[in-house]
Amino acid sequence: MSQGLPPVAPSVTAELVGALTPRLRKRLDAGVSKLAGRPVVRDGDTVRIAVDDTTDLELHAPGGTVTSADAVRCGCLLAPDCLHRAAAASAAPVAVPEATGEEGTAEEPGATAAAESAPAGDAAVGSGPARAPGDGAAAGPAGPEAATPGQRAAAQDLRHATAAVLEAGADGAGAVLQAELLRAAHTARLAGLPRAAAAAVSVVTAVRAARSADPAYRLADLVAALHEVLTVAHLVPHATGAELAALRGTVRQPYTPDGSLRLYGVFSEPVLTATGYAGAVTWTADAQGRLYSVSDVAPGGAGRAMGAADRTVRIGDTALTHRALARAGLAVSGATVSPTGRLGAGAAVRAVRASGAAWSEPPLAGLWAVPVADQVGRALDGGHDLLFLDVTLVGTVREAVGEALLAECGGLTLRLAAAHDHPALPDRDNLRLLAAARGSRLRIVARLAPAAHPRALLLAAGHPTDPDTRVDLGLDRLLHADLPTGPPPAAGAPGPAPEEAPLHLLHRRIQQSASGGRRVLAFSGGDTADLRRLRRHGLATAADLVDALHSAAADRARDPFGRLLPADRDRFARRWLAAARYAEEVDRALCAAAWGAGRRSPVSAARTH
């Protein structure tokens, strides 16, 4: 149903659902399903839905977003207290408040509030509204800053609302629970917690994608969003100083002057987020190998992700498109740069086209000269997660989500998976074609995917028959004619994979809970065989976490009359968060070991008490 509907602000959906009577709330999910099959017509800033032959529902979205409850109007006899207005808001995409960079330029959603935190010295930039009188920091004048009472209350509301969604799972989290989480997200943003607010919106978006059988839905996205919002909500009340600044996140990303830059295009990739944003990002490097990015991301779908590559780069007065910049160069004066390397597009910035460089030529060749273990270590320690690798294709391997390429890289056998699964993007088709080029030596760019074995998402590669040509695998489409002719060069087959620790037994419980809710673990027994297997492989903590998760799911007290009392959803959420946190840290440690990055295991710090 969200196709054709404008994004609706979280506060609007929460207000409309909150105004419903208990009887209408019970019918809300049915109302959302009923609207899904109704025709949608757009007329300028107004979108009309034909509820029936005589009644229209209108959503007014000046600027593309519905920002007030009055902008949703219904022509039925029960309006404005009807079910239709809340159903339409619940069916529409959730509007992500747009982060702004320097001089009001738009930034990629999720790169600031959800996934980015400023360094300690810049943490206060745009971190939220000014504090109200009496809502000051709890610490003394000389002590580190602590969360305000408003932030602690907002974090608690977020924790409770997220715990309710987790208890129900995506299958049972209907529009009412979603609205409660959106209300908590709106409150958190007003309290100066944009990181948690953005994560909560991502949870709602993923739940809606799961319930509507959206082909782009990934259970891993829902798990990651739940993990993020519960982690931040759990830690904010107790954090101080730099840790608190990182947990708050930022709305406005600081840009600092960086003088004149001579940049060389490396590659472009499409952006297609679960929150309804799409576009392209082009990566460049300077003479010292530092990476800079230029993005064009806005509300949209896969079509915009493909088309954004042919849009003009919004820096200075250059006429370069993203696709062209990936192979050319850029000379920038008056440059401003964010902490993550994103180039600003302020009025004082000037940029003109310059010559590029091949991947095999300086300065870009230096990106591939960094040892693989050092690149992985940098990514796991919080740096950028791009890997620049020289590989030899040796075959394919079947995985749960499809086939992955097997490649040899410096004595390691790694798996290369498609960066995007959306059928409109060419990633997976290109991966299948490259599987036929067994034995080919390629220079590639990939994104690290933490796993117990070397694994990465393939983003760009040298052409199979023309090493001086590069292919952006999310934007360019390979053809059979691009593949080498004749028998493939000899390539050694990968040796047998070592037995992996059965961490998937813990991941399975984490994912089952996110999808089906508490009830799927409440009646599944003790799973003693899985617990024994985990302990036999030295994962005693994982076994304890699985056991504790099952116990929290099954624990139901009774009142004096023998009736079941409501489950302790907060306890279940804490056990789930401890399991998810542990699994993430073990994954990182195993990933470092698999790549030879030599990163010390941080498992001891993973527990959530």
C-alpha positions as CSV (number, residue, x, y, z in Angstrom):
1,M,0.0,0.0,0.0
2,S,2.9,2.3,0.6
3,Q,3.5,2.5,-3.1
4,G,2.3,6.0,-4.2
5,L,1.7,7.3,-0.7
6,P,3.8,10.2,0.7
7,P,5.9,9.6,3.8
8,V,4.1,10.5,7.1
9,A,5.9,11.9,10.1
10,P,6.1,9.5,13.0
11,S,4.3,12.0,15.3
12,V,1.3,12.2,12.9
13,T,0.9,8.4,12.8
14,A,1.2,8.2,16.6
15,E,-1.4,11.0,17.1
16,L,-4.0,9.5,14.7
17,V,-3.7,6.0,16.2
18,G,-3.7,7.3,19.7
19,A,-7.0,9.2,19.1
20,L,-8.8,5.9,18.1
21,T,-11.2,4.3,20.5
22,P,-10.3,0.8,21.9
23,R,-12.8,-0.7,19.5
24,L,-11.3,1.0,16.5
25,R,-7.8,0.1,17.5
26,K,-8.7,-3.6,17.3
27,R,-9.9,-3.1,13.7
28,L,-6.9,-1.0,12.6
29,D,-4.8,-3.8,11.1
30,A,-7.9,-4.9,9.1
31,G,-8.3,-1.3,8.0
32,V,-4.7,-1.1,6.7
33,S,-5.2,-4.3,4.7
34,K,-8.4,-3.0,3.2
35,L,-6.8,0.2,2.0
36,A,-4.0,-1.8,0.4
37,G,-6.1,-2.7,-2.6
38,R,-7.6,0.8,-3.2
39,P,-6.5,3.0,-6.1
40,V,-4.2,5.9,-5.3
41,V,-4.1,9.1,-7.4
42,R,-1.6,12.0,-7.0
43,D,-2.5,15.5,-7.8
44,G,0.4,17.9,-7.0
45,D,1.0,17.8,-3.3
46,T,-2.3,15.9,-2.7
47,V,-2.7,12.1,-2.7
48,R,-6.2,10.7,-2.9
49,I,-7.3,7.2,-2.0
50,A,-10.7,5.9,-3.0
51,V,-12.0,4.3,0.2
52,D,-15.2,3.3,-1.6
53,D,-17.3,4.5,-4.5
54,T,-18.4,7.6,-2.6
55,T,-15.6,8.4,-0.1
56,D,-12.1,9.7,-0.8
57,L,-9.3,10.0,1.7
58,E,-6.8,12.8,1.1
59,L,-3.2,13.2,2.3
60,H,-1.7,16.7,1.8
61,A,2.1,16.6,1.6
62,P,3.6,20.0,0.9
63,G,7.3,19.4,0.3
64,G,6.6,15.7,-0.1
65,T,5.9,14.8,3.5
66,V,2.7,14.7,5.7
67,T,3.7,16.7,8.8
68,S,0.4,17.3,10.6
69,A,-2.7,15.2,11.5
70,D,-4.9,17.9,9.9
71,A,-3.2,17.1,6.5
72,V,-5.0,13.7,6.5
73,R,-8.7,14.2,5.7
74,C,-11.5,11.7,5.1
75,G,-14.9,12.3,3.5
76,C,-16.7,9.6,5.4
77,L,-19.5,10.4,7.9
78,L,-17.5,9.4,10.9
79,A,-14.6,11.8,10.1
80,P,-12.4,13.1,11.7
81,D,-12.8,10.2,14.3
82,C,-12.9,7.5,11.6
83,L,-10.5,4.6,11.2
84,H,-9.5,5.5,7.7
85,R,-7.1,8.4,8.6
86,A,-5.1,6.2,11.0
87,A,-5.1,3.4,8.6
88,A,-3.7,5.5,5.8
89,A,-0.9,6.9,8.0
90,S,-0.1,3.4,9.2
91,A,0.2,2.2,5.6
92,A,2.3,5.0,4.3
93,P,6.1,5.1,4.6
94,V,7.6,6.6,7.7
95,A,9.1,10.0,7.1
96,V,12.7,10.2,8.3
97,P,13.5,13.7,9.5
98,E,16.1,15.0,7.1
99,A,19.5,15.6,8.5
100,T,21.2,18.7,7.3
101,G,24.8,19.4,6.6
102,E,26.5,22.8,6.1
103,E,24.4,25.6,4.8
104,G,21.2,23.4,4.8
105,T,22.4,20.8,2.3
106,A,20.7,17.5,2.7
107,E,22.6,14.5,3.9
108,E,22.1,10.8,3.5
109,P,19.6,9.6,6.0
110,G,21.0,7.2,8.6
111,A,24.6,8.4,8.1
112,T,24.2,11.0,10.8
113,A,21.5,10.3,13.4
114,A,21.4,6.5,13.1
115,A,24.9,5.4,12.3
116,E,27.2,8.3,13.0
117,S,28.3,10.0,16.2
118,A,30.5,13.0,16.3
119,P,33.9,13.0,18.0
120,A,33.9,14.2,21.6
121,G,34.8,17.7,20.6
122,D,32.0,18.0,18.1
123,A,29.3,16.0,20.0
124,A,27.2,19.0,21.0
125,V,26.7,20.2,17.4
126,G,23.0,19.8,16.6
127,S,22.6,17.1,19.2
128,G,19.1,18.3,20.1
129,P,17.0,21.2,21.3
130,A,18.1,23.6,24.1
131,R,17.5,22.2,27.5
132,A,14.5,23.4,29.4
133,P,15.0,25.1,32.8
134,G,15.5,22.5,35.5
135,D,16.4,19.8,32.9
136,G,20.2,20.2,33.2
137,A,22.9,17.6,33.3
138,A,23.0,15.5,36.5
139,A,26.7,15.8,36.9
140,G,28.3,18.6,38.9
141,P,30.2,21.5,37.3
142,A,33.5,19.6,37.2
143,G,32.1,16.2,36.4
144,P,31.3,14.6,33.0
145,E,28.0,15.4,31.5
146,A,25.2,13.0,32.2
147,A,21.9,12.4,30.5
148,T,19.1,14.8,31.3
149,P,15.9,13.7,33.1
150,G,14.1,14.1,29.8
151,Q,16.5,11.9,27.9
152,R,16.4,9.2,30.6
153,A,12.6,9.3,30.4
154,A,12.6,9.1,26.6
155,A,15.1,6.2,26.7
156,Q,12.8,4.3,29.1
157,D,9.8,4.9,26.9
158,L,11.8,3.7,23.8
159,R,12.9,0.6,25.7
160,H,9.4,-0.3,26.8
161,A,7.9,0.3,23.3
162,T,10.6,-1.7,21.6
163,A,10.3,-4.5,24.1
164,A,6.6,-4.7,23.2
165,V,7.4,-5.0,19.5
166,L,10.0,-7.6,20.2
167,E,7.6,-9.6,22.4
168,A,5.1,-9.7,19.6
169,G,7.7,-10.1,16.8
170,A,7.2,-8.8,13.3
171,D,4.4,-11.3,12.8
172,G,2.4,-9.9,15.7
173,A,3.5,-6.2,15.8
174,G,0.4,-4.6,14.3
175,A,-0.2,-0.9,13.6
176,V,-1.0,-0.1,17.2
177,L,2.4,-1.3,18.5
178,Q,4.1,0.4,15.6
179,A,2.4,3.7,16.4
180,E,3.5,3.4,20.1
181,L,7.1,2.9,18.9
182,L,6.8,5.9,16.6
183,R,5.5,8.0,19.4
184,A,8.4,7.0,21.5
185,A,10.8,7.8,18.6
186,H,9.3,11.3,18.2
187,T,9.7,11.9,22.0
188,A,13.3,10.7,21.8
189,R,14.1,13.0,19.0
190,L,12.6,16.0,20.8
191,A,14.7,15.0,23.9
192,G,17.9,15.1,21.9
193,L,18.4,11.4,21.1
194,P,18.3,11.3,17.3
195,R,20.3,8.1,17.0
196,A,17.8,6.1,19.0
197,A,14.9,7.8,17.3
198,A,16.2,6.9,13.8
199,A,16.8,3.3,14.9
200,A,13.2,3.0,16.2
201,V,11.9,4.3,12.8
202,S,14.0,1.6,11.1
203,V,12.4,-1.0,13.3
204,V,8.9,0.1,12.3
205,T,9.9,0.2,8.6
206,A,11.4,-3.3,8.8
207,V,8.3,-4.6,10.6
208,R,6.0,-3.2,7.9
209,A,8.2,-4.7,5.2
210,A,7.9,-8.1,6.9
211,R,4.2,-7.9,7.3
212,S,3.6,-6.8,3.7
213,A,5.9,-9.5,2.3
214,D,8.1,-6.9,0.7
215,P,10.7,-8.7,-1.4
216,A,13.4,-6.3,-0.2
217,Y,12.8,-7.2,3.4
218,R,15.7,-8.8,5.2
219,L,15.4,-10.3,8.7
220,A,19.0,-9.2,9.4
221,D,17.9,-5.5,9.0
222,L,15.1,-5.9,11.6
223,V,17.5,-7.7,14.0
224,A,20.1,-4.9,13.6
225,A,17.6,-2.1,14.1
226,L,16.2,-3.8,17.3
227,H,19.7,-4.3,18.6
228,E,20.6,-0.7,18.0
229,V,17.5,0.9,19.6
230,L,17.6,-1.4,22.6
231,T,21.4,-0.8,23.1
232,V,21.1,2.9,23.0
233,A,18.0,3.0,25.2
234,H,19.7,0.7,27.7
235,L,22.9,2.6,28.0
236,V,21.8,6.3,27.8
237,P,20.5,6.6,31.4
238,H,23.9,5.5,32.7
239,A,26.3,7.0,30.2
240,T,28.4,10.2,30.7
241,G,30.8,12.3,28.7
242,A,32.0,11.1,25.3
243,E,30.1,7.8,25.6
244,L,26.8,9.7,26.1
245,A,27.6,12.0,23.1
246,A,28.1,9.0,20.9
247,L,24.8,7.4,22.1
248,R,22.9,10.6,21.5
249,G,24.1,10.9,17.9
250,T,23.8,14.1,15.9
251,V,21.2,15.8,13.7
252,R,23.6,18.2,12.1
253,Q,26.9,16.8,11.0
254,P,29.9,19.2,11.5
255,Y,31.8,20.1,8.3
256,T,35.3,21.5,8.6
257,P,37.3,23.4,6.0
258,D,39.8,21.2,4.2
259,G,41.3,23.7,1.7
260,S,42.0,22.5,-1.8
261,L,41.7,18.8,-2.8
262,R,42.8,16.9,-5.8
263,L,40.6,13.8,-6.0
264,Y,40.5,10.7,-8.2
265,G,37.3,8.7,-8.7
266,V,37.4,5.1,-7.4
267,F,33.8,3.7,-7.9
268,S,30.1,4.4,-7.5
269,E,27.5,2.3,-5.7
270,P,23.7,2.5,-5.5
271,V,22.0,3.3,-2.2
272,L,18.7,1.6,-1.4
273,T,17.7,1.8,2.3
274,A,15.0,0.1,4.2
275,T,13.6,3.5,5.3
276,G,12.6,4.4,1.7
277,Y,15.6,6.4,0.5
278,A,17.6,5.8,-2.6
279,G,20.4,7.3,-4.7
280,A,24.1,6.9,-5.3
281,V,27.4,7.4,-3.6
282,T,30.6,8.0,-5.4
283,W,33.9,7.3,-3.7
284,T,37.1,9.3,-4.4
285,A,40.6,9.3,-3.0
286,D,43.3,11.9,-2.7
287,A,47.0,11.5,-3.4
288,Q,47.6,10.1,0.1
289,G,44.9,7.5,-0.2
290,R,42.3,9.2,2.0
291,L,38.7,8.5,0.9
292,Y,36.1,11.1,0.3
293,S,32.5,10.5,-0.7
294,V,29.9,12.4,-2.7
295,S,26.2,11.4,-2.3
296,D,22.9,12.0,-3.9
297,V,20.3,10.3,-1.7
298,A,16.6,11.2,-1.4
299,P,13.2,9.5,-0.9
300,G,12.7,6.9,-3.6
301,G,13.1,3.3,-4.7
302,A,15.3,1.2,-6.9
303,G,14.5,3.4,-10.0
304,R,16.0,6.4,-8.3
305,A,19.0,4.3,-7.1
306,M,19.8,3.5,-10.8
307,G,19.0,7.0,-12.1
308,A,21.0,8.9,-9.5
309,A,24.3,7.6,-11.1
310,D,23.5,9.8,-14.1
311,R,22.7,12.9,-12.1
312,T,25.1,15.8,-11.9
313,V,27.4,15.8,-8.8
314,R,26.2,18.6,-6.5
315,I,29.5,20.2,-5.7
316,G,30.5,23.5,-7.2
317,D,29.6,24.1,-10.8
318,T,31.0,20.8,-12.3
319,A,28.9,19.0,-14.9
320,L,30.2,15.6,-14.0
321,T,27.7,12.8,-13.2
322,H,28.4,10.3,-10.5
323,R,29.0,7.6,-13.1
324,A,31.6,9.9,-14.8
325,L,33.2,11.0,-11.6
326,A,33.9,7.4,-10.7
327,R,36.3,7.2,-13.6
328,A,37.5,10.8,-13.7
329,G,38.8,13.2,-11.2
330,L,37.9,16.4,-9.4
331,A,39.7,19.5,-8.3
332,V,38.0,21.2,-5.3
333,S,38.8,24.5,-3.7
334,G,37.3,25.7,-0.5
335,A,36.4,22.1,0.3
336,T,34.5,21.2,3.5
337,V,34.5,17.7,4.8
338,S,32.5,15.8,7.5
339,P,34.1,13.5,10.0
340,T,33.3,10.5,7.8
341,G,34.8,12.0,4.7
342,R,31.6,13.3,3.0
343,L,32.3,16.4,0.9
344,G,30.1,19.4,1.6
345,A,28.3,21.4,-1.1
346,G,28.3,24.9,0.4
347,A,28.1,28.1,-1.7
348,A,31.8,28.8,-1.3
349,V,32.9,25.4,-2.6
350,R,34.3,25.3,-6.2
351,A,34.9,22.1,-8.2
352,V,36.0,21.4,-11.8
353,R,36.7,18.2,-13.7
354,A,40.2,16.8,-13.7
355,S,41.9,13.7,-15.0
356,G,41.4,10.4,-13.3
357,A,43.7,7.5,-12.6
358,A,43.4,3.7,-13.3
359,W,43.3,1.4,-10.3
360,S,46.8,0.1,-11.3
361,E,48.3,3.6,-11.3
362,P,49.2,5.9,-8.5
363,P,47.7,7.2,-6.3
364,L,44.9,4.7,-6.5
365,A,47.2,1.7,-6.6
366,G,48.2,2.5,-3.1
367,L,44.7,1.5,-1.9
368,W,45.4,-2.1,-2.9
369,A,49.0,-2.0,-1.4
370,V,47.7,-2.0,2.2
371,P,47.8,-5.5,3.7
372,V,44.5,-7.2,3.8
373,A,44.7,-7.9,7.5
374,D,45.3,-4.2,8.2
375,Q,42.3,-3.2,6.1
376,V,40.1,-5.6,8.0
377,G,41.4,-4.5,11.3
378,R,40.7,-0.9,10.4
379,A,37.1,-1.7,9.5
380,L,36.5,-3.7,12.7
381,D,38.0,-0.9,14.8
382,G,35.5,1.7,13.5
383,G,37.2,2.9,10.3
384,H,35.6,2.7,6.8
385,D,34.6,-0.8,5.8
386,L,35.8,-0.8,2.2
387,L,38.3,-3.5,1.2
388,F,40.6,-3.2,-1.8
389,L,41.6,-6.7,-2.8
390,D,43.3,-8.6,-5.6
391,V,41.6,-11.9,-6.0
392,T,41.4,-15.0,-8.3
393,L,37.9,-16.4,-8.9
394,V,37.8,-20.2,-8.0
395,G,34.2,-21.2,-8.0
396,T,30.9,-20.7,-6.2
397,V,29.3,-21.8,-3.0
398,R,25.6,-22.2,-2.1
399,E,24.4,-20.2,0.8
400,A,21.0,-19.8,2.4
401,V,20.3,-16.5,0.5
402,G,21.8,-17.7,-2.8
403,E,25.1,-18.3,-4.4
404,A,28.3,-16.5,-3.5
405,L,31.6,-16.3,-5.4
406,L,34.6,-18.1,-4.0
407,A,37.9,-16.3,-4.5
408,E,41.5,-16.7,-3.5
409,C,43.1,-13.7,-1.9
410,G,46.6,-13.9,-0.4
411,G,46.2,-17.5,0.8
412,L,42.6,-16.9,2.1
413,T,39.5,-18.3,0.5
414,L,36.8,-15.7,0.7
415,R,33.2,-15.5,-0.2
416,L,31.9,-12.6,-2.3
417,A,28.2,-11.9,-2.1
418,A,26.0,-9.4,-3.9
419,A,25.7,-6.1,-2.2
420,H,22.0,-5.7,-3.1
421,D,19.3,-8.4,-3.7
422,H,16.7,-6.1,-5.3
423,P,15.9,-7.5,-8.8
424,A,16.0,-4.0,-10.4
425,L,19.7,-3.7,-9.5
426,P,22.2,-5.7,-11.5
427,D,24.3,-6.9,-8.5
428,R,23.1,-10.5,-8.4
429,D,23.1,-10.9,-12.2
430,N,26.6,-9.6,-12.4
431,L,27.7,-12.1,-9.7
432,R,26.2,-15.0,-11.7
433,L,28.1,-13.9,-14.8
434,L,31.4,-13.5,-12.9
435,A,30.9,-17.1,-11.6
436,A,31.5,-18.2,-15.2
437,A,34.9,-16.4,-15.3
438,R,36.6,-19.0,-13.0
439,G,40.3,-18.5,-12.9
440,S,40.2,-14.8,-13.7
441,R,42.4,-12.5,-11.7
442,L,40.5,-9.3,-10.7
443,R,41.1,-6.2,-8.7
444,I,38.0,-5.6,-6.7
445,V,36.4,-3.2,-4.2
446,A,34.2,-4.9,-1.5
447,R,32.6,-4.1,1.8
448,L,33.5,-6.2,4.8
449,A,30.7,-8.5,6.0
450,P,31.6,-9.8,9.5
451,A,31.3,-13.5,9.6
452,A,33.2,-16.5,11.0
453,H,34.8,-16.9,7.6
454,P,36.3,-14.3,5.2
455,R,33.3,-12.7,3.6
456,A,32.6,-9.4,1.8
457,L,30.0,-7.7,-0.4
458,L,31.2,-7.1,-4.0
459,L,30.9,-3.5,-5.1
460,A,33.2,-2.9,-8.0
461,A,35.7,-4.9,-10.1
462,G,38.1,-4.7,-12.9
463,H,36.6,-5.9,-16.3
464,P,37.1,-9.6,-16.8
465,T,38.8,-9.1,-20.2
466,D,40.1,-5.5,-19.9
467,P,42.0,-4.7,-16.7
468,D,42.1,-1.0,-17.4
469,T,38.3,-0.8,-17.3
470,R,36.3,-0.9,-14.1
471,V,32.7,-2.1,-13.5
472,D,30.4,-0.7,-10.8
473,L,28.5,-3.9,-10.1
474,G,25.5,-2.2,-8.6
475,L,25.1,0.2,-11.6
476,D,26.7,-1.4,-14.7
477,R,25.4,-4.6,-16.2
478,L,27.9,-7.2,-17.5
479,L,27.1,-9.2,-20.6
480,H,28.2,-12.7,-21.7
481,A,30.4,-11.0,-24.3
482,D,32.4,-9.4,-21.5
483,L,33.6,-12.8,-20.2
484,P,36.8,-14.5,-21.3
485,T,36.5,-16.9,-24.2
486,G,38.1,-20.4,-24.2
487,P,38.8,-22.7,-21.3
488,P,39.2,-21.0,-18.0
489,P,42.8,-20.7,-16.7
490,A,43.9,-23.3,-14.2
491,A,42.9,-22.4,-10.7
492,G,43.4,-24.3,-7.5
493,A,40.2,-25.6,-5.9
494,P,39.6,-24.3,-2.4
495,G,40.5,-26.7,0.3
496,P,37.9,-28.1,2.7
497,A,36.4,-25.4,4.9
498,P,37.4,-25.8,8.6
499,E,34.6,-26.7,11.0
500,E,33.0,-23.5,12.2
501,A,31.8,-22.8,15.7
502,P,28.0,-23.4,15.8
503,L,27.2,-19.8,16.6
504,H,24.3,-20.0,14.2
505,L,22.4,-21.8,17.0
506,L,22.4,-18.5,18.9
507,H,21.7,-16.4,15.8
508,R,18.7,-18.6,15.1
509,R,17.1,-17.8,18.5
510,I,17.8,-14.1,18.0
511,Q,16.2,-14.1,14.6
512,Q,13.3,-16.3,15.6
513,S,12.4,-13.9,18.4
514,A,12.6,-10.9,16.1
515,S,10.3,-12.5,13.6
516,G,7.9,-14.6,15.6
517,G,8.1,-12.9,19.0
518,R,8.5,-14.4,22.5
519,R,6.0,-17.2,21.9
520,V,8.2,-19.0,19.4
521,L,10.7,-19.7,22.2
522,A,8.2,-20.2,25.0
523,F,7.2,-23.7,24.0
524,S,10.3,-25.1,22.2
525,G,11.6,-27.1,25.1
526,G,15.1,-26.9,26.6
527,D,17.0,-27.6,23.3
528,T,19.5,-29.6,25.4
529,A,21.2,-31.0,22.3
530,D,22.0,-27.4,21.0
531,L,23.2,-26.4,24.4
532,R,25.5,-29.4,24.6
533,R,26.8,-28.6,21.1
534,L,27.6,-25.0,22.0
535,R,29.4,-26.0,25.2
536,R,31.3,-28.7,23.4
537,H,32.7,-26.1,21.0
538,G,33.8,-23.8,23.9
539,L,30.8,-21.5,23.6
540,A,29.6,-21.9,27.2
541,T,28.4,-18.3,27.4
542,A,26.4,-18.7,24.2
543,A,24.8,-21.8,25.7
544,D,23.9,-19.8,28.9
545,L,22.4,-17.0,26.8
546,V,20.3,-19.4,24.8
547,D,19.1,-21.0,28.0
548,A,18.3,-17.7,29.6
549,L,16.4,-16.5,26.5
550,H,14.2,-19.6,26.6
551,S,13.6,-19.2,30.3
552,A,12.6,-15.6,29.9
553,A,10.3,-16.5,27.1
554,A,8.6,-19.3,29.0
555,D,8.4,-17.6,32.4
556,R,4.7,-16.7,33.1
557,A,3.4,-16.2,36.6
558,R,-0.2,-16.7,37.7
559,D,-2.5,-14.7,39.9
560,P,-4.2,-16.3,43.0
561,F,-7.0,-17.6,40.7
562,G,-4.6,-19.5,38.5
563,R,-4.8,-17.1,35.5
564,L,-1.7,-16.3,33.6
565,L,-0.3,-12.8,34.2
566,P,1.3,-10.8,31.4
567,A,4.8,-11.8,30.5
568,D,7.7,-9.7,31.7
569,R,8.5,-8.2,28.3
570,D,11.4,-6.0,29.7
571,R,13.1,-9.1,31.1
572,F,12.8,-10.9,27.8
573,A,14.1,-7.8,25.9
574,R,17.2,-7.7,28.2
575,R,17.9,-11.4,27.6
576,W,17.5,-10.9,23.9
577,L,19.8,-7.8,23.9
578,A,22.5,-9.7,25.8
579,A,22.3,-12.5,23.3
580,A,22.4,-10.2,20.3
581,R,25.3,-8.2,21.8
582,Y,27.3,-11.3,22.5
583,A,26.7,-12.7,19.0
584,E,27.8,-9.5,17.4
585,E,31.0,-9.3,19.3
586,V,31.9,-13.0,18.8
587,D,31.2,-12.5,15.1
588,R,33.7,-9.6,15.0
589,A,36.3,-11.6,16.9
590,L,35.8,-14.7,14.6
591,C,35.9,-12.4,11.6
592,A,39.2,-10.8,12.7
593,A,40.7,-14.3,13.2
594,A,39.4,-15.5,9.9
595,W,41.1,-12.6,8.0
596,G,44.2,-12.8,10.2
597,A,43.6,-9.3,11.6
598,G,44.8,-10.3,15.1
599,R,42.1,-8.4,16.9
600,R,41.7,-9.3,20.6
601,S,38.4,-10.8,21.4
602,P,36.1,-8.4,23.2
603,V,33.6,-11.0,24.3
604,S,34.1,-10.2,28.0
605,A,32.7,-6.7,27.3
606,A,29.7,-8.0,25.5
607,R,27.4,-8.9,28.3
608,T,24.4,-6.7,29.1
609,H,23.4,-6.9,32.8
